[in-house]
Amino acid sequence: MKVNVHEAKTNLSRLIDRAQMGEEIIIAKAGKPVVKLVVVETGKKRVFGSAKGRIQFHKGWEAPLSEKELAEFLGA
């Protein structure tokens, strides 16, 4: 949905409700899109160290790549 600034100011609460329901809201100034009204994603709070014991690294994982491996990685 595209609305002009005046309409957005007048109907901000309704536009917020529509955005929360998943609708894309574009606000235009002089007919040109300038901003998008989006929902702020609020997820669970991250806890430092919560993955401890869940991730395992194989021996030698930090070793530098060989010249051949590096070339393949870089697409050369």
C-alpha positions as CSV (number, residue, x, y, z in Angstrom):
1,M,0.0,0.0,0.0
2,K,1.3,3.5,-0.9
3,V,0.1,6.6,1.0
4,N,1.2,10.2,1.0
5,V,2.7,11.9,4.1
6,H,-0.6,13.7,5.0
7,E,-2.6,10.5,4.9
8,A,0.1,8.7,6.9
9,K,0.0,11.4,9.6
10,T,-3.8,11.2,9.7
11,N,-4.0,7.4,9.8
12,L,-0.8,6.4,11.5
13,S,-2.5,4.0,14.0
14,R,-4.4,2.2,11.2
15,L,-1.2,2.0,9.1
16,I,0.7,0.5,12.0
17,D,-2.0,-2.1,12.5
18,R,-1.8,-3.0,8.8
19,A,2.0,-3.3,8.9
20,Q,1.7,-5.6,11.9
21,M,-0.6,-7.8,9.9
22,G,2.1,-8.1,7.3
23,E,1.2,-5.5,4.8
24,E,3.9,-3.4,3.2
25,I,3.3,0.3,3.8
26,I,5.2,2.8,1.6
27,I,5.0,6.5,2.5
28,A,5.5,8.9,-0.4
29,K,6.3,12.6,-0.6
30,A,5.2,14.5,-3.7
31,G,4.3,11.1,-5.2
32,K,7.8,9.6,-4.7
33,P,8.3,6.8,-2.2
34,V,10.6,7.9,0.6
35,V,10.1,5.5,3.5
36,K,8.7,2.0,4.3
37,L,6.8,1.3,7.5
38,V,8.0,-2.0,8.9
39,V,7.5,-4.0,12.0
40,V,10.4,-4.3,14.4
41,E,11.2,-7.9,15.0
42,T,11.3,-8.7,18.7
43,G,12.9,-12.0,19.4
44,K,14.1,-13.8,22.4
45,K,17.0,-12.2,24.3
46,R,20.3,-13.8,23.3
47,V,22.1,-15.4,26.2
48,F,25.9,-15.4,25.9
49,G,27.2,-19.0,26.0
50,S,23.9,-20.6,25.4
51,A,25.4,-22.8,22.7
52,K,28.2,-24.1,24.9
53,G,28.6,-27.8,24.3
54,R,26.4,-27.8,21.2
55,I,29.1,-26.9,18.7
56,Q,32.1,-29.2,18.0
57,F,35.1,-28.3,15.9
58,H,37.2,-31.0,14.2
59,K,41.0,-31.1,14.9
60,G,42.8,-28.8,12.5
61,W,39.8,-26.7,11.6
62,E,41.8,-23.5,12.1
63,A,44.7,-24.5,9.8
64,P,45.3,-22.2,6.9
65,L,44.0,-23.2,3.5
66,S,46.4,-24.6,0.9
67,E,47.1,-22.5,-2.2
68,K,44.8,-24.8,-4.2
69,E,42.0,-24.6,-1.6
70,L,42.3,-20.8,-1.4
71,A,42.2,-20.5,-5.2
72,E,39.0,-22.6,-5.3
73,F,37.5,-20.6,-2.5
74,L,38.2,-17.3,-4.3
75,G,36.8,-18.7,-7.6
76,A,40.1,-18.5,-9.4
